[in-house]
Amino acid sequence: MKQFFLVLFVIAAQIGFPQAVSLSQARTMYFSMDIEKSAALKLFNLMEVEIQTSVPVLLAYKGASSAASAGLVDGVTNKFSYFRKGKVDLEKAVRLDPKNPEIRFLRLATQTNAPGFLFYKSDISEDKKIVLEGLFGLFSRKTDKSLALNMAKFLLRFDSLTEKEKLLVKQLYLRYEQND
């Protein structure tokens, strides 16, 4: 009888406590948003059931996916709710780890893609500076090379980069893509 309750407890625990989203999984899902439009909402839904506040970069992915999901849900109130949650999480992640180029990239991507009427564009210059400086470091570390390549691809599509910055990012991207 004790074994029965033990098995029942283990099954209930697995159903009731979903597996944590790994950083690798969050990155993969986030950077697949261009290919699969629902990836943002899927990532947010996975992360919403967990408490992700202990890892700032995961909190930033949760925020970025929530904000991006605003375009995928119905109703103005729902859209604002998703965007507001995302903005709050992104801002908290930046406060927790202000020099992290990945977190700053996620906020930059969100602000760059946010409609003007949401008035969420005030940190673009600061974030861009930290992201561009951080790209060199990410490319130099083998473990972050894939992240850096994905970030560079996204950056090349941003209207917020100057032509000089786009050229620099493109050169970095091509140099490191060929060495892959």
C-alpha positions as CSV (number, residue, x, y, z in Angstrom):
1,M,0.0,0.0,0.0
2,K,2.9,2.4,0.8
3,Q,4.4,1.6,-2.6
4,F,1.1,2.5,-4.3
5,F,1.0,5.9,-2.5
6,L,4.7,6.5,-3.4
7,V,4.1,5.8,-7.1
8,L,0.9,8.0,-7.0
9,F,2.9,10.8,-5.3
10,V,5.7,10.6,-7.9
11,I,3.2,10.8,-10.8
12,A,1.4,13.7,-9.2
13,A,4.6,15.5,-8.6
14,Q,5.6,15.1,-12.3
15,I,2.2,16.3,-13.5
16,G,2.0,19.2,-11.0
17,F,5.5,20.5,-11.4
18,P,6.6,21.0,-15.0
19,Q,10.2,20.8,-15.9
20,A,12.1,24.1,-15.9
21,V,12.8,25.7,-19.2
22,S,16.5,25.6,-19.9
23,L,18.4,28.6,-21.2
24,S,19.3,26.6,-24.3
25,Q,15.6,25.8,-24.9
26,A,14.6,29.5,-24.3
27,R,17.2,30.7,-26.8
28,T,16.1,28.1,-29.4
29,M,12.4,29.0,-29.1
30,Y,13.1,32.7,-29.0
31,F,15.2,32.8,-32.1
32,S,12.8,30.6,-34.0
33,M,10.0,33.3,-33.8
34,D,10.6,34.4,-37.3
35,I,10.1,30.9,-38.7
36,E,7.3,29.9,-36.3
37,K,5.1,32.8,-35.3
38,S,3.6,31.0,-32.4
39,A,7.0,30.3,-30.8
40,A,6.8,33.4,-28.6
41,L,3.5,32.4,-27.1
42,K,4.7,28.8,-26.7
43,L,7.8,30.0,-24.9
44,F,5.8,32.4,-22.7
45,N,3.3,29.7,-21.8
46,L,6.1,27.3,-20.8
47,M,7.7,29.9,-18.7
48,E,4.5,31.4,-17.2
49,V,3.9,28.2,-15.1
50,E,7.3,28.5,-13.5
51,I,9.0,31.0,-11.2
52,Q,11.9,32.3,-13.3
53,T,12.9,35.2,-11.2
54,S,16.0,33.6,-9.8
55,V,17.9,33.6,-13.2
56,P,17.8,37.1,-14.7
57,V,18.4,36.0,-18.3
58,L,15.5,33.5,-18.1
59,L,13.3,36.3,-16.7
60,A,14.4,38.4,-19.7
61,Y,13.3,35.6,-22.1
62,K,10.0,35.3,-20.3
63,G,9.5,39.0,-20.6
64,A,10.6,39.2,-24.3
65,S,8.3,36.3,-25.2
66,S,5.4,37.8,-23.3
67,A,5.8,41.1,-25.1
68,A,6.1,39.4,-28.4
69,S,3.0,37.3,-27.7
70,A,0.9,40.4,-27.5
71,G,0.7,40.3,-31.3
72,L,-0.6,36.8,-31.2
73,V,-3.5,37.1,-28.7
74,D,-7.0,38.4,-29.3
75,G,-8.4,41.5,-27.7
76,V,-6.9,44.9,-26.9
77,T,-6.9,44.3,-23.2
78,N,-5.2,40.9,-23.6
79,K,-2.6,42.4,-25.9
80,F,-1.8,45.2,-23.4
81,S,-1.7,42.7,-20.6
82,Y,0.9,40.5,-22.3
83,F,3.0,43.5,-23.3
84,R,2.9,45.0,-19.9
85,K,3.9,41.7,-18.2
86,G,6.8,41.4,-20.6
87,K,7.9,44.9,-20.1
88,V,7.9,44.5,-16.3
89,D,9.9,41.2,-16.5
90,L,12.4,42.8,-18.9
91,E,13.0,45.8,-16.7
92,K,13.4,43.6,-13.7
93,A,15.9,41.4,-15.5
94,V,17.9,44.5,-16.5
95,R,17.9,45.8,-12.9
96,L,19.2,42.3,-11.7
97,D,22.0,42.1,-14.3
98,P,22.5,45.5,-16.0
99,K,25.7,44.6,-17.9
100,N,24.4,41.4,-19.5
101,P,24.4,41.8,-23.3
102,E,21.9,39.0,-23.8
103,I,19.4,40.6,-21.5
104,R,20.0,44.0,-23.1
105,F,19.6,42.4,-26.5
106,L,16.2,41.0,-25.5
107,R,15.1,44.4,-24.3
108,L,16.5,46.1,-27.4
109,A,14.7,43.7,-29.7
110,T,11.4,44.3,-27.8
111,Q,11.8,48.0,-27.9
112,T,12.8,48.1,-31.5
113,N,9.7,46.0,-32.5
114,A,7.2,47.7,-30.1
115,P,4.7,50.0,-31.7
116,G,5.4,53.7,-31.0
117,F,2.1,54.2,-29.2
118,L,3.4,52.0,-26.4
119,F,6.1,54.5,-25.6
120,Y,8.7,51.7,-24.9
121,K,11.7,53.0,-26.8
122,S,13.7,55.0,-24.3
123,D,16.6,52.6,-23.7
124,I,17.4,51.7,-27.3
125,S,20.7,53.7,-27.4
126,E,22.0,52.4,-24.1
127,D,21.0,48.8,-24.9
128,K,22.5,49.0,-28.4
129,K,25.8,50.1,-26.9
130,I,26.0,47.3,-24.4
131,V,24.9,44.7,-27.0
132,L,27.4,45.8,-29.6
133,E,30.3,45.8,-27.0
134,G,29.1,42.4,-25.7
135,L,29.0,40.8,-29.1
136,F,32.8,40.7,-29.3
137,G,33.0,38.8,-26.0
138,L,30.2,36.4,-27.0
139,F,31.9,35.6,-30.3
140,S,35.2,34.9,-28.5
141,R,33.6,32.3,-26.2
142,K,32.9,29.1,-28.0
143,T,29.9,28.3,-25.8
144,D,28.2,31.6,-26.8
145,K,29.1,31.6,-30.5
146,S,25.6,30.4,-31.6
147,L,23.9,33.0,-29.4
148,A,26.2,35.7,-30.9
149,L,25.4,34.6,-34.5
150,N,21.7,34.7,-33.8
151,M,21.9,38.1,-32.1
152,A,23.9,39.4,-35.0
153,K,21.3,38.2,-37.5
154,F,18.5,39.9,-35.5
155,L,20.6,43.1,-35.2
156,L,21.1,43.4,-38.9
157,R,17.4,43.8,-39.3
158,F,17.0,46.5,-36.7
159,D,16.3,50.0,-38.0
160,S,18.0,51.4,-34.9
161,L,21.5,50.5,-36.1
162,T,23.5,53.0,-38.1
163,E,25.1,51.9,-41.4
164,K,28.5,51.8,-39.7
165,E,27.1,49.6,-36.9
166,K,25.4,47.3,-39.4
167,L,28.7,47.0,-41.3
168,L,30.6,46.1,-38.1
169,V,28.0,43.5,-37.1
170,K,27.9,42.0,-40.6
171,Q,31.7,41.7,-40.7
172,L,31.7,40.0,-37.3
173,Y,28.9,37.7,-38.4
174,L,30.6,36.7,-41.6
175,R,34.0,36.2,-39.9
176,Y,32.6,33.9,-37.2
177,E,30.0,32.1,-39.4
178,Q,32.8,31.0,-41.7
179,N,34.8,29.6,-38.7
180,D,31.9,27.5,-37.5
